[in-house]
Amino acid sequence: MTDRDIIKIAVEPSAKQAIDEACRRYGMTQIEMASRIYRWFAEQEETIQASILEILPGSLAVDVARLALERIAQRPPTLAKAAKKADNPVHVNRRLPPSMGRLAKDSEKS
């Protein structure tokens, strides 16, 4: 297993509810979902990242969206790439690795 950094984030209740639902639907932990989302975000071009973070001026939004769609259309499908990278692309083992067991016990106490 590779080393990982642990990040603690705060989300709005509505976002937390949507995350919980998606985790149940796809059979994965919040840690696995967050890891995949962070990895996906890190692989995006800077303009896509800026769009997602909503830090571009509104006057550029249409042009950036058009450019992003054009670039996405030119790239080979990433779904196959993501599936090859994933340990288990659809269903994930719900048990945490031994190194994460302490974190799970700590969160149950909260």
Short mmCIF file of the C-alpha atoms (twelve columns), coordinates in Angstrom:
data_MODEL
# 
_entry.id   MODEL 
# 
loop_
_atom_site.group_PDB 
_atom_site.id 
_atom_site.type_symbol 
_atom_site.label_atom_id 
_atom_site.label_alt_id 
_atom_site.label_comp_id 
_atom_site.label_asym_id 
_atom_site.label_seq_id 
_atom_site.Cartn_x 
_atom_site.Cartn_y 
_atom_site.Cartn_z 
_atom_site.pdbx_PDB_model_num 
ATOM 1   C CA . MET A 1   0.000   0.000  0.000   1 
ATOM 2   C CA . THR A 2   1.243   3.472  -0.801  1 
ATOM 3   C CA . ASP A 3   1.571   6.279  1.690   1 
ATOM 4   C CA . ARG A 4   -1.319  8.724  1.717   1 
ATOM 5   C CA . ASP A 5   -1.979  12.091 3.265   1 
ATOM 6   C CA . ILE A 6   -5.133  12.437 5.341   1 
ATOM 7   C CA . ILE A 7   -7.187  15.586 4.750   1 
ATOM 8   C CA . LYS A 8   -10.047 16.625 7.006   1 
ATOM 9   C CA . ILE A 9   -12.667 18.812 5.315   1 
ATOM 10  C CA . ALA A 10  -15.884 20.544 6.329   1 
ATOM 11  C CA . VAL A 11  -18.888 20.344 3.990   1 
ATOM 12  C CA . GLU A 12  -22.374 21.771 4.083   1 
ATOM 13  C CA . PRO A 13  -25.070 19.372 5.338   1 
ATOM 14  C CA . SER A 14  -26.671 19.088 1.878   1 
ATOM 15  C CA . ALA A 15  -23.307 18.177 0.326   1 
ATOM 16  C CA . LYS A 16  -22.663 15.619 3.091   1 
ATOM 17  C CA . GLN A 17  -26.043 14.030 2.443   1 
ATOM 18  C CA . ALA A 18  -25.328 13.773 -1.300  1 
ATOM 19  C CA . ILE A 19  -21.872 12.303 -0.595  1 
ATOM 20  C CA . ASP A 20  -23.332 9.728  1.815   1 
ATOM 21  C CA . GLU A 21  -25.941 8.720  -0.761  1 
ATOM 22  C CA . ALA A 22  -23.355 8.374  -3.549  1 
ATOM 23  C CA . CYS A 23  -21.093 6.300  -1.290  1 
ATOM 24  C CA . ARG A 24  -23.969 3.934  -0.456  1 
ATOM 25  C CA . ARG A 25  -25.016 3.735  -4.114  1 
ATOM 26  C CA . TYR A 26  -21.551 2.859  -5.388  1 
ATOM 27  C CA . GLY A 27  -20.436 0.813  -2.396  1 
ATOM 28  C CA . MET A 28  -17.405 2.870  -1.453  1 
ATOM 29  C CA . THR A 29  -16.126 4.746  1.532   1 
ATOM 30  C CA . GLN A 30  -15.977 8.514  1.741   1 
ATOM 31  C CA . ILE A 31  -12.186 8.217  1.821   1 
ATOM 32  C CA . GLU A 32  -12.141 6.309  -1.476  1 
ATOM 33  C CA . MET A 33  -14.577 8.742  -3.097  1 
ATOM 34  C CA . ALA A 34  -12.602 11.785 -1.951  1 
ATOM 35  C CA . SER A 35  -9.357  10.192 -3.116  1 
ATOM 36  C CA . ARG A 36  -10.767 9.589  -6.598  1 
ATOM 37  C CA . ILE A 37  -12.205 13.104 -6.819  1 
ATOM 38  C CA . TYR A 38  -8.914  14.674 -5.727  1 
ATOM 39  C CA . ARG A 39  -6.976  12.503 -8.206  1 
ATOM 40  C CA . TRP A 40  -9.380  13.436 -11.027 1 
ATOM 41  C CA . PHE A 41  -9.130  17.139 -10.166 1 
ATOM 42  C CA . ALA A 42  -5.325  16.994 -10.081 1 
ATOM 43  C CA . GLU A 43  -5.293  15.484 -13.596 1 
ATOM 44  C CA . GLN A 44  -7.343  18.338 -15.103 1 
ATOM 45  C CA . GLU A 45  -5.862  21.243 -17.001 1 
ATOM 46  C CA . GLU A 46  -5.490  24.535 -15.153 1 
ATOM 47  C CA . THR A 47  -8.452  26.133 -16.964 1 
ATOM 48  C CA . ILE A 48  -10.729 23.254 -15.965 1 
ATOM 49  C CA . GLN A 49  -9.521  23.487 -12.358 1 
ATOM 50  C CA . ALA A 50  -10.182 27.244 -12.324 1 
ATOM 51  C CA . SER A 51  -13.666 26.663 -13.751 1 
ATOM 52  C CA . ILE A 52  -14.483 24.042 -11.125 1 
ATOM 53  C CA . LEU A 53  -13.240 26.361 -8.388  1 
ATOM 54  C CA . GLU A 54  -15.329 29.186 -9.871  1 
ATOM 55  C CA . ILE A 55  -12.406 31.625 -9.856  1 
ATOM 56  C CA . LEU A 56  -12.631 32.776 -13.485 1 
ATOM 57  C CA . PRO A 57  -14.322 36.073 -14.356 1 
ATOM 58  C CA . GLY A 58  -17.884 35.574 -15.596 1 
ATOM 59  C CA . SER A 59  -16.978 37.225 -18.898 1 
ATOM 60  C CA . LEU A 60  -14.694 34.268 -19.701 1 
ATOM 61  C CA . ALA A 61  -17.079 31.493 -18.659 1 
ATOM 62  C CA . VAL A 62  -18.591 30.848 -22.110 1 
ATOM 63  C CA . ASP A 63  -15.207 30.854 -23.862 1 
ATOM 64  C CA . VAL A 64  -13.636 28.583 -21.252 1 
ATOM 65  C CA . ALA A 65  -16.581 26.171 -21.396 1 
ATOM 66  C CA . ARG A 66  -16.357 25.992 -25.199 1 
ATOM 67  C CA . LEU A 67  -12.581 25.459 -25.083 1 
ATOM 68  C CA . ALA A 68  -12.911 22.795 -22.391 1 
ATOM 69  C CA . LEU A 69  -15.529 20.880 -24.384 1 
ATOM 70  C CA . GLU A 70  -13.371 21.030 -27.512 1 
ATOM 71  C CA . ARG A 71  -10.355 19.689 -25.619 1 
ATOM 72  C CA . ILE A 72  -12.382 16.970 -23.934 1 
ATOM 73  C CA . ALA A 73  -13.734 15.889 -27.338 1 
ATOM 74  C CA . GLN A 74  -10.170 15.572 -28.666 1 
ATOM 75  C CA . ARG A 75  -8.937  13.414 -25.773 1 
ATOM 76  C CA . PRO A 76  -9.380  9.660  -25.763 1 
ATOM 77  C CA . PRO A 77  -12.054 8.454  -23.337 1 
ATOM 78  C CA . THR A 78  -10.740 8.553  -19.787 1 
ATOM 79  C CA . LEU A 79  -13.264 6.091  -18.383 1 
ATOM 80  C CA . ALA A 80  -11.158 3.139  -19.519 1 
ATOM 81  C CA . LYS A 81  -8.057  4.833  -18.106 1 
ATOM 82  C CA . ALA A 82  -9.782  5.389  -14.766 1 
ATOM 83  C CA . ALA A 83  -11.056 1.803  -14.658 1 
ATOM 84  C CA . LYS A 84  -7.539  0.488  -15.244 1 
ATOM 85  C CA . LYS A 85  -6.175  2.664  -12.419 1 
ATOM 86  C CA . ALA A 86  -8.876  1.725  -9.941  1 
ATOM 87  C CA . ASP A 87  -8.218  -1.229 -7.680  1 
ATOM 88  C CA . ASN A 88  -11.873 -2.139 -7.939  1 
ATOM 89  C CA . PRO A 89  -13.696 0.212  -10.324 1 
ATOM 90  C CA . VAL A 90  -17.262 -0.257 -9.124  1 
ATOM 91  C CA . HIS A 91  -17.415 -1.956 -5.750  1 
ATOM 92  C CA . VAL A 92  -14.883 -1.180 -3.081  1 
ATOM 93  C CA . ASN A 93  -14.027 -3.183 -0.006  1 
ATOM 94  C CA . ARG A 94  -15.623 -1.341 2.907   1 
ATOM 95  C CA . ARG A 95  -12.969 -2.492 5.376   1 
ATOM 96  C CA . LEU A 96  -10.185 -0.022 6.003   1 
ATOM 97  C CA . PRO A 97  -6.568  -1.102 5.764   1 
ATOM 98  C CA . PRO A 98  -4.971  -1.851 9.161   1 
ATOM 99  C CA . SER A 99  -3.130  1.479  9.143   1 
ATOM 100 C CA . MET A 100 -6.483  3.274  8.877   1 
ATOM 101 C CA . GLY A 101 -8.244  1.232  11.579  1 
ATOM 102 C CA . ARG A 102 -7.325  3.705  14.316  1 
ATOM 103 C CA . LEU A 103 -8.901  6.542  12.309  1 
ATOM 104 C CA . ALA A 104 -12.151 4.609  11.922  1 
ATOM 105 C CA . LYS A 105 -12.319 3.915  15.670  1 
ATOM 106 C CA . ASP A 106 -11.603 7.569  16.447  1 
ATOM 107 C CA . SER A 107 -14.378 8.758  14.132  1 
ATOM 108 C CA . GLU A 108 -16.901 6.348  15.698  1 
ATOM 109 C CA . LYS A 109 -16.244 7.961  19.092  1 
ATOM 110 C CA . SER A 110 -17.151 11.431 17.748  1 
# 
